Amino acid sequence: MIRRVFLVAVAALLAATNLYAAEDGTLRVYYGTKNQSGSQGIYTGTLDLATGTLSSPQLAAEADNPGFLAISHNGRFLYSVANSKEGNWIVAWAIDRDTGTLTELNRQETGGVNPCHVSVGPKDRYVVYANYTGGSCGLMPLADDGSLLPRSSFFQHSGGSGVNEKRQEGPHPHSARTAPGGQLVMVPDLGQDRVRIYRVADDGRSMTPNDPPVATTPPGGGPRHVAFSPDGRWMYVNNEMASSVTMFDLDPSTGVTEAKQTISTLPEDFTGNNSTAEILVHPTGRFVYCSNRGHDSIAAFAIDESTGMLTEIGRTSSGGNTPRNFGITPDGRYVIAANQSSDDVAVLKVDLKTGELSPTGNSIKVPHCICVRFLK
């Protein structure tokens, strides 16, 4: 049964490759950066799906610290965080699918300082975002032309902080993602060791605190990002400061959660400083990947198809220094790691049977890259 399910999943991914690739067999990639190391904004290029080779990046648009990106489900629009001394925004861009260049549509104030994450809700009805330094999160509805409407929901997190006085002196939401089913938005708060849970209105134009309102992560762990099994039964949260992943049972309709496991992302003999950054579930739903900054690796885990619990597969060098973010190609065959400190992006190959990663030797320079996104 397991082998049959695996073969069906892989066949579906490979069959879908033609939907993702251009006529020349390439997939467009976007890179979000900070305006450091000479970066001017958002960059773009292509990935050859046959060879795993990346093209040289080109500037898609000048932008203010577009560290995190999200692409609409219809593939027509891109959204980025932005901050400068003038303000803090989410910015909407129109995508030229022929050239990859971006044209700004509009921008809306986030209501808080240092927006660090944005994602697009189902049916392209809204974006949700997190303000790390501001300790807040919100929802902005989307117009039919892809532009952003003013935020309709805004929540300032408050209350008890975590046990680490330096990093957890107050609330620090680090991301915002809609769970499968489209009813719940999960907002991991590094400063509070909680995942805040919000419920999206039926029309997709606003959200309110859910009941229950939180999922609790291990003390001092510092939850950063969240990923879900395709069916929404399981939620995986990477704890940035503790270098671990916590697995939850999740009811995607009620938001009821139960923590079942916390597993380290590091080898037992590692003694250096490390923090985790990104966590993603493979498109087949069989593997979880998490980036280690310090160990400079991508940790891989196998998902038990009955319980959702994780078993360590191993760790593979990210091909550079400080892998802030990474992306998994829609066909599941490659992991593209954004190595912030070494100003490069490296390509790793995925073994679709075992989940193991291996270096391809392919990499390119992208200044201060911290986010990778694919245009389907």
C-alpha positions in Angstrom: 0.0 0.0 0.0 2.8 2.5 1.0 4.7 1.7 -2.3 1.5 2.2 -4.4 0.7 5.5 -2.7 4.3 6.6 -3.2 4.3 5.7 -6.9 1.0 7.5 -7.5 2.4 10.6 -5.8 5.6 10.7 -7.8 3.8 10.0 -11.1 1.5 12.9 -10.4 4.4 15.2 -9.7 6.3 14.2 -12.8 3.2 14.5 -14.9 2.6 18.0 -13.6 6.1 19.1 -14.5 4.9 20.2 -17.9 2.4 22.5 -16.2 5.2 24.3 -14.3 7.8 24.4 -17.0 8.1 26.8 -19.9 8.4 25.5 -23.4 12.2 25.3 -23.0 11.9 23.2 -19.9 12.7 25.9 -17.4 11.0 27.2 -14.3 11.0 30.9 -13.3 12.5 31.7 -10.0 12.2 34.9 -7.9 14.7 35.9 -5.2 13.9 38.2 -2.2 16.8 40.1 -0.7 17.8 42.7 1.8 19.3 45.8 0.4 22.8 44.7 1.5 25.9 43.3 -0.3 24.9 45.5 -3.3 21.4 44.2 -3.7 18.9 46.6 -5.3 15.6 44.6 -4.8 13.9 41.5 -6.2 15.8 39.3 -8.7 14.7 36.7 -11.1 16.1 33.9 -13.3 15.2 30.4 -14.4 15.9 26.8 -13.3 16.6 24.2 -16.0 14.5 21.3 -14.7 16.5 18.7 -16.6 19.9 19.7 -15.4 19.2 21.6 -12.1 21.2 24.6 -13.5 20.2 28.2 -12.5 20.5 31.1 -15.0 22.3 34.3 -14.0 19.9 36.5 -11.9 18.5 39.7 -13.4 16.9 42.6 -11.4 13.1 42.2 -11.7 12.4 45.4 -9.8 14.1 47.8 -7.5 12.5 47.5 -4.0 12.9 48.4 -0.4 14.3 45.4 1.5 11.9 42.8 -0.2 13.1 40.0 2.1 10.1 37.8 1.8 8.0 37.1 -1.2 4.7 35.3 -2.1 3.2 34.6 -5.5 -0.6 34.5 -6.2 -2.1 31.1 -7.1 -3.0 32.3 -10.5 0.6 33.2 -11.2 -0.1 36.8 -12.2 1.0 38.7 -9.1 3.8 38.8 -6.6 3.7 40.3 -3.1 6.7 41.4 -1.0 7.4 42.8 2.4 9.1 46.2 2.4 10.6 48.6 5.0 12.6 51.7 5.0 12.9 54.8 7.1 9.7 56.0 5.3 7.5 53.2 6.5 6.6 49.5 6.5 4.5 48.0 3.7 3.2 45.0 1.8 3.7 45.7 -1.9 1.8 44.2 -4.9 3.5 43.6 -8.2 2.3 42.6 -11.6 4.4 39.8 -13.2 5.4 39.9 -16.8 5.4 36.2 -17.6 7.6 36.6 -20.7 10.4 38.6 -19.1 9.9 38.0 -15.4 10.1 41.8 -14.7 7.7 43.3 -12.1 5.6 46.4 -12.1 4.4 47.8 -8.8 0.6 48.0 -8.5 0.3 49.5 -5.1 1.4 49.2 -1.5 -0.4 49.3 1.9 1.0 50.1 5.4 1.3 47.0 7.6 0.5 49.0 10.9 3.7 47.7 12.5 7.5 47.7 12.3 9.6 45.2 10.3 7.2 43.1 8.2 9.1 39.8 7.8 6.6 37.4 6.1 3.7 37.4 3.7 1.6 34.7 2.2 -1.4 34.5 -0.1 -4.7 32.9 1.0 -6.9 30.5 -1.0 -8.4 31.7 -4.3 -6.2 34.8 -4.1 -8.7 36.5 -1.8 -6.2 38.0 0.7 -2.7 38.1 2.0 -1.7 37.7 5.6 1.5 39.0 7.1 3.6 39.3 10.3 5.4 42.3 11.7 8.4 40.9 13.7 9.6 43.9 15.6 6.1 45.4 15.8 4.7 42.3 17.4 1.6 42.2 15.2 0.0 40.6 12.3 -2.8 41.4 9.9 -4.9 40.5 6.8 -5.3 42.6 3.6 -8.0 41.7 1.1 -7.0 41.6 -2.6 -8.8 43.3 -5.4 -9.6 41.5 -8.7 -6.7 43.3 -10.4 -4.3 41.9 -7.8 -3.8 45.1 -5.9 -3.9 45.3 -2.2 -6.9 46.8 -0.3 -6.2 48.4 3.1 -5.8 46.0 6.0 -9.1 44.8 7.3 -7.8 42.9 10.3 -4.9 43.8 12.6 -3.8 42.2 15.9 -1.2 43.5 18.3 0.1 40.6 20.2 0.6 41.2 23.9 0.9 39.3 27.2 3.5 36.9 28.6 6.9 36.6 27.0 9.1 33.6 26.6 11.9 32.4 28.9 14.8 33.9 26.9 15.0 37.5 28.2 17.2 38.7 25.3 15.2 37.2 22.4 11.8 36.9 24.0 11.3 40.2 25.8 8.0 40.6 24.0 5.9 39.3 21.1 7.7 38.6 17.8 5.4 37.1 15.2 7.6 35.6 12.5 5.3 34.3 9.8 1.6 33.9 8.8 0.2 31.0 6.8 -3.3 29.7 6.0 -3.8 26.0 6.9 -5.2 23.5 4.4 -9.0 23.9 4.3 -8.7 27.7 4.2 -10.4 28.4 7.5 -7.4 29.0 9.8 -4.3 31.3 9.8 -1.4 30.2 11.9 1.0 32.9 13.2 4.1 31.5 15.1 5.2 34.1 17.7 8.9 33.6 18.6 8.7 35.9 21.6 5.8 34.0 23.2 6.5 30.3 22.4 3.0 30.1 20.9 1.4 29.7 17.5 -1.5 32.2 17.4 -4.5 30.8 15.6 -7.0 33.1 13.6 -10.2 32.2 11.8 -10.8 33.6 8.4 -14.3 34.9 7.6 -16.4 33.0 5.1 -15.9 35.7 2.5 -12.2 35.7 3.0 -12.0 39.4 3.7 -11.1 39.4 7.4 -10.0 37.2 10.3 -10.6 37.0 14.1 -9.0 35.1 16.9 -9.9 31.4 16.9 -11.2 29.4 19.8 -8.8 27.8 20.9 -6.6 30.9 20.1 -3.1 29.3 20.5 -1.0 26.2 20.1 1.9 26.0 22.6 5.4 25.2 21.7 8.3 24.2 24.0 9.5 26.9 26.4 12.5 28.9 25.0 12.2 27.3 21.6 11.1 30.4 19.6 8.6 29.2 16.9 9.4 30.8 13.6 7.6 29.1 10.6 4.9 26.5 10.1 4.2 23.9 7.5 1.4 21.4 7.0 0.7 18.0 5.6 -1.2 18.3 2.4 -4.5 17.0 4.0 -4.0 19.4 7.0 -4.0 16.7 9.6 -0.5 17.6 10.9 1.3 20.8 11.5 5.1 21.2 11.8 6.7 24.2 13.5 10.4 24.9 13.5 11.7 26.3 16.8 14.4 28.8 15.8 16.3 29.1 19.0 16.1 25.5 20.1 17.0 24.1 16.6 14.1 21.6 16.7 10.8 20.8 15.0 7.6 20.2 16.9 4.9 18.1 15.3 1.2 18.7 16.1 -2.0 16.8 15.4 -4.3 19.5 13.9 -8.0 19.6 13.3 -8.1 22.0 10.3 -11.7 22.9 10.9 -11.6 23.7 14.6 -8.0 24.6 15.1 -7.6 22.1 18.0 -4.0 21.0 18.2 -2.0 18.5 20.2 1.8 18.5 20.3 3.1 14.9 19.7 6.8 15.2 19.1 9.8 17.6 19.2 12.9 16.5 17.3 16.3 18.1 16.9 17.5 19.4 13.5 21.2 19.0 14.5 23.6 16.0 14.9 24.3 15.0 18.4 28.0 16.0 18.3 27.4 19.5 17.0 28.5 22.1 19.6 28.4 25.4 17.7 25.8 28.1 17.5 22.8 27.4 15.4 19.3 28.6 14.6 16.6 27.2 12.3 14.9 29.4 9.6 12.6 27.7 7.1 10.5 24.5 7.3 8.7 23.0 4.3 6.7 19.8 3.6 7.6 18.0 0.4 4.9 18.1 -2.3 4.4 14.3 -1.9 3.6 14.8 1.8 6.3 12.2 2.7 9.2 14.4 3.9 9.9 17.5 6.0 12.9 19.8 5.5 14.3 22.5 7.8 17.3 24.8 7.4 20.1 25.2 10.0 21.9 28.5 10.2 25.3 27.8 11.8 25.5 24.1 10.9 24.6 25.5 7.4 22.6 22.5 6.3 19.1 21.3 5.4 17.8 18.7 7.8 15.5 16.1 6.3 12.9 13.9 8.0 10.5 11.2 6.9 6.8 11.5 7.9 5.1 8.4 9.2 2.0 8.1 7.0 -0.1 6.9 10.0 0.9 9.2 12.8 2.6 12.2 11.1 5.6 11.8 13.4 9.1 12.4 12.1 12.2 10.1 11.7 15.6 11.7 10.9 16.9 11.1 7.4 20.0 13.2 7.6 21.5 16.6 6.9 23.1 18.0 3.7 25.2 21.1 3.3 23.2 24.1 2.0 26.1 24.9 -0.3 26.9 28.2 1.4 26.6 30.1 4.6 23.4 30.8 6.6 20.6 29.2 4.7 17.8 31.7 5.6 15.2 30.3 3.3 14.8 27.6 0.7 12.2 26.4 -1.8 11.1 23.0 -3.1 10.3 23.0 -6.8 6.7 22.1 -7.6 7.8 18.8 -9.1 9.6 17.9 -5.9 12.9 17.2 -7.5 15.1 20.1 -6.3 15.6 22.2 -3.2 16.9 25.7 -3.8 18.7 27.1 -0.8 19.2 30.9 -0.2 22.5 31.3 1.6 22.3 34.8 3.1 25.8 35.3 4.4 27.6 33.9 1.3 25.4 35.8 -1.1 24.6 32.7 -3.1 21.9 30.3 -4.0 22.6 26.5 -4.3 20.7 23.7 -5.9 20.2 20.3 -4.1 18.7 17.2 -5.7 15.9 15.3 -3.9 15.8 11.5 -4.0 12.0 11.1 -4.4 12.1 7.6 -2.9 14.1 8.3 0.3 13.9 12.0 0.7 17.6 12.4 0.9 19.3 15.5 -0.5 22.5 15.6 -2.5 24.5 18.5 -3.8 24.4 19.2 -7.6 27.3 21.5 -7.6 25.1 24.2 -9.2 25.0 27.6 -7.6 24.8 31.3 -8.5 25.5 34.6 -6.8 22.5 36.5 -5.5 23.3 39.4 -3.2 22.0 38.9 0.4 19.3 36.5 -0.8 16.9 35.3 1.9 13.9 34.0 0.0 13.2 31.8 -3.0 9.9 31.5 -4.9 8.8 29.7 -8.0 6.3 30.9 -10.7 4.0 28.0 -11.6 
